[in-house]
Amino acid sequence: MRLNADGVWIWSEAVAAGEGLHDKYNDLVSKWNHFVPIFNAKVHLRNVGRPLGATDTQRETVIKLRKAGESLRAIAEETSLSLNTVRTIVDQRDRRDRTSIKYLERIRRDKGEMAEERTWQSRKRTRHGLPRRIDAFQRQSAQLRKEAKGLK
């Protein structure tokens, strides 16, 4: 921090630029997260991931057996498909399969990032309050010096 010609404390350009980039990143994340559901709704017909190792007949059989209440393991044994393939076929109807979930999702922050964000916000509040505190300390010290001179 440095004191400018007007007597106002200002941060260096690097600190201001860092805050600006952080705010831009947060805005970009929130915009992305806002549009993800809209975009996902429009691309629901798109094939995602590598092709499934099951024919159309096998897919229909899996769906029929699942609607009849069969377990995934029983369906896998009966159709000679792997359990993961059966699970993917069943979940594809609701777009809950692994590839659909991984395709487009919100940008989520893990606990570590959230803690870093809270720390960043706390430090930002401290940075913004620091000039007022410096001015208050300077006024207080000037007042104390004046009072101390009067005691002699």
C-alpha positions in Angstrom: 0.0 0.0 0.0 1.1 3.5 -0.6 -0.2 7.0 0.1 -1.2 8.9 -3.1 -1.0 12.7 -3.6 -4.6 13.1 -2.3 -3.7 11.4 1.0 -5.6 8.2 0.2 -4.1 4.8 0.8 -4.2 2.7 -2.4 -3.1 -0.9 -3.2 -0.6 -1.7 -5.9 -1.9 -2.5 -9.4 -1.1 -6.2 -9.0 -3.5 -6.5 -6.0 -6.3 -4.7 -7.8 -5.7 -6.8 -10.9 -5.8 -10.0 -8.8 -9.1 -9.0 -7.3 -10.5 -8.2 -10.7 -9.4 -11.6 -12.1 -10.9 -13.4 -9.1 -14.2 -11.6 -9.5 -14.2 -12.3 -13.3 -13.7 -16.0 -12.6 -16.5 -16.1 -10.1 -18.8 -14.4 -12.6 -17.8 -16.8 -15.3 -18.5 -19.8 -13.1 -21.9 -18.5 -12.1 -22.9 -17.8 -15.7 -21.7 -21.3 -16.8 -23.7 -22.9 -13.9 -26.8 -20.9 -14.9 -26.8 -22.2 -18.5 -25.8 -25.8 -17.9 -29.4 -27.1 -17.3 -30.6 -25.2 -20.4 -27.8 -26.6 -22.6 -28.3 -30.1 -21.2 -32.0 -30.0 -22.1 -31.2 -29.1 -25.7 -28.5 -31.8 -26.2 -30.3 -34.7 -24.6 -30.4 -36.6 -27.9 -26.6 -36.4 -28.4 -24.7 -39.7 -28.0 -22.1 -39.4 -25.4 -19.1 -41.5 -24.7 -18.0 -44.6 -26.6 -20.6 -46.8 -28.2 -22.4 -49.2 -25.9 -21.5 -52.9 -26.3 -25.1 -54.0 -26.7 -27.4 -54.3 -29.7 -30.8 -52.6 -30.0 -32.5 -56.0 -29.2 -30.4 -56.4 -26.1 -31.3 -52.9 -25.0 -35.0 -53.6 -25.4 -34.7 -56.8 -23.5 -32.8 -55.1 -20.6 -35.5 -52.4 -20.4 -38.3 -55.0 -20.5 -36.7 -57.1 -17.8 -36.0 -54.1 -15.6 -39.7 -53.0 -15.9 -40.7 -56.5 -14.9 -38.7 -55.9 -11.6 -35.6 -58.0 -12.3 -32.4 -57.0 -10.5 -29.5 -55.6 -12.5 -27.3 -58.7 -11.8 -30.1 -61.1 -12.9 -30.5 -59.1 -16.1 -26.8 -59.2 -16.7 -26.7 -63.0 -16.3 -29.7 -63.5 -18.5 -28.6 -61.3 -21.4 -24.8 -62.1 -21.0 -24.0 -58.4 -20.8 -21.7 -57.0 -18.2 -23.3 -55.4 -15.1 -21.9 -52.0 -16.0 -23.5 -52.2 -19.5 -26.8 -53.2 -18.0 -26.6 -50.3 -15.5 -25.7 -47.9 -18.3 -28.7 -49.0 -20.4 -31.1 -48.6 -17.5 -29.7 -45.2 -16.5 -29.6 -43.8 -20.0 -33.3 -43.3 -20.0 -33.1 -40.8 -17.2 -29.7 -39.4 -18.2 -28.2 -40.7 -15.0 -25.5 -42.9 -16.6 -21.8 -42.2 -16.0 -21.1 -40.7 -19.4 -24.1 -38.3 -19.3 -23.2 -37.1 -15.9 -19.6 -36.5 -16.8 -20.5 -34.8 -20.1 -21.8 -31.5 -18.8 -22.1 -30.7 -15.2 -21.9 -27.7 -13.0 -18.6 -26.4 -11.9 -18.6 -27.6 -8.3 -16.0 -26.6 -5.8 -14.7 -29.1 -3.3 -14.3 -28.3 0.4 -10.7 -27.2 -0.1 -11.7 -24.7 -2.7 -14.6 -23.4 -0.6 -12.2 -22.9 2.3 -9.8 -21.0 0.0 -12.7 -18.9 -1.2 -13.7 -18.0 2.3 -10.1 -17.1 3.1 -9.9 -15.0 0.0 -13.1 -13.1 0.9 -11.9 -12.6 4.5 -8.6 -11.1 3.2 -10.4 -9.0 0.7 -12.6 -7.5 3.5 -9.4 -6.9 5.5 -7.7 -5.2 2.5 -10.7 -2.9 1.9 -10.9 -1.9 5.6 -7.2 -1.3 6.0 -7.0 2.3 4.7 -9.8 3.4 7.2 -7.9 1.7 10.0 -4.6 3.3 9.0 -6.3 6.7 8.9 -7.9 6.1 12.3 -4.6 5.1 13.9 -2.9 8.1 12.4 -5.6 10.4 13.8 -5.4 8.7 17.2 -1.6 8.9 17.3 -1.7 12.6 16.4 -4.3 13.1 19.2 -2.1 11.2 21.7 1.0 13.2 20.7 -0.9 16.4 21.2 -2.1 15.3 24.6 1.4 14.1 25.6 2.9 17.5 24.7 0.4 19.2 27.0 1.5 17.1 30.0 5.1 18.5 30.0 
